[in-house]
Amino acid sequence: MSGRHKDMDDDQAMESTTPRKAPPVHAPMDQFRVDNGELLVGGIPLTRLAARVGRTPFYAYDRGLLATRVAELRAALPPEVKLHYAMKANPMPALVCHMATLVDGIDVASAGELKVALDTGADPHEISFAGPGKQDGELMQAVAAGILVNVESFREIAPLAAASEALGLPARVAVRVNPDFELKSSGMKMGGGPKQFGVDAEQVPELLAEIGRAGLAFEGFHLFAGSQNLRPEAIVEAQRKSFELALRLAEHAPATVKFLNLGGGFGIPYFPGEQRLDLTPIGANLATIVDEARTALPQAGIVIELGRYLVGEAGIYVARVIDRKVSRGHTYLVTDGGLHHHLSASGNFGQVIRKNYPAAIGNRMDAAPGEACSVVGPLCTPLDLLADRMNLADAGPGDLVVIYQSGAYGPSASPQAFLGHPAVIEVVV
Ligand SMILES: *Cc1c(COP(=O)(O)O)cnc(C)c1O
C-alpha cells in the first residue's frame, strides 16, 4: 500500500512541474507529397488516380519511392553487400519486375513465386528458394531453372539429387540454418528454439556431410532470425551471431562457401510511437562483417534479404467512403474496402493487440483533424475495422480513405474470397 501511495505522490509531483505526456503519434508519412489538398502517388493526385484506376478499392505502389528506398539502403550499407528482395512481401508481377531492376536477387518461397521471379528476366543464378515443405515437383523446377535451393530438411536431399541426375544439371544448394539464438524484439520470430524453418544448427554438420555424399552443389548458408524489427541493436546482434555461426559451420562444408545470406528483418513504423529504423549501426556492423569475411570466407558473397522494408512504405490502400453513420454518438465511415483486402491493417494478421495503421483522407489532406471516427468495411463482422477512433479530416460519401504502410503483406496476405466482394485492384504508378 505504501508503495502505491508513493507512486501517486510522484505522479502529482510530476504533473505540477512538467506537462502531461502527449500520447504517442504515428511517424510522419512524408514519403508521399501533397499538392492542393491531394495526396500524390507517382506524382498523380489521388482523385485523378482513382478515376484512372476506374474503381475503388485499390492498392497503389509508387515506383519512385521503391527506387529511392533501395538507393538509400545501398548508400547506408557497404557496397559489397548484395540486396535480395523477398517477394512474399508483395508478389504483384509488375512490382516484382520493377524491383528486379533495382536489387541483386530475388528470394522466392514457392513454385508460383518462382514463375513470377523468372518472368521478370532476373538472372536465375541470383534467385533463391526457401520454405518448409518444398515438394518434389517444386525441387525439380528449381533445379531445371538453375536457381539456388535453401535446403531446410534432410528429406530434400534425395529429390534434389534425383532431379539433378534426371536433368543432368547441378542441384545448387545452400543450407538454411535454424540458429541457436533468436532475433530479439522481432515482430515475428522465425529462428531459434524449435522451429519448422531450416535445420537446427547442431544437426547442420551431419546435413552437410549428406549433401557432400549426394553430390549436390553446395554454395553456402542462409540464416533468417525474424521479421519486423525496429531496434537496430537487435538486428546488429542477430547479424553478428549469424556470421559467427556460419563461420563455425563452414568448417564442415563439403565445398567452398560462396554465398552467405544473413537474413534481414528490417521493420517499418506502423503504429503510434514507432520510428523509422536507424540504418547507421547496421551499415557499420555489416562493414565489419564484410571485412572479416575477406579473410575468413574469401569467396563468400554476403547477402541480406528484405521484403517489407523495401516495399512497405511505398504502398497505400485506397477505399471510398460509402456511408457516414452515427451510432449512439460514435461516427463510422463505412467504406468499400476492408479486411478482405487488408487483413494486417484490420489487426488480424498476427498482431496481439490491435493498433491503427497511419491513415488519412487522401483528397482532404489540408483539412484540420475532425472528430474521432472509425473506418470500417462492408463485411458482416466487427473485425472489419481499418481505423479505430482516429481524428481524420471530416469526410463523407465519395471521399477517399488512405491506409499508409500498405505496400507489403496486403492483398496476397488477405482473405479476398471472404464475403464475395470483388478482388482488389493493384497498380504500380
Ligand atoms: C518472410 C521472409 C522474409 C521477408 O521478411 P520481411 O519482414 O518482409 O522483410 C525474408 N526471408 C525469409 C526466409 C522469409 O520467410
The ligand as a Gaussian input file, in Angstrom:
#p B3LYP/6-31G(d) Opt

LIG

0 1
 C        9.195000     -13.628000     -44.820000
 C       10.609000     -13.790000     -45.100000
 C       11.396000     -12.687000     -45.472000
 C       10.841000     -11.295000     -45.574000
 O       10.537000     -10.753000     -44.337000
 P       10.225000      -9.192000     -44.232000
 O        9.844000      -8.955000     -42.822000
 O        9.108000      -8.911000     -45.177000
 O       11.455000      -8.467000     -44.622000
 C       12.722000     -12.892000     -45.756000
 N       13.247000     -14.127000     -45.690000
 C       12.535000     -15.210000     -45.330000
 C       13.187000     -16.532000     -45.278000
 C       11.201000     -15.081000     -45.025000
 O       10.493000     -16.148000     -44.674000

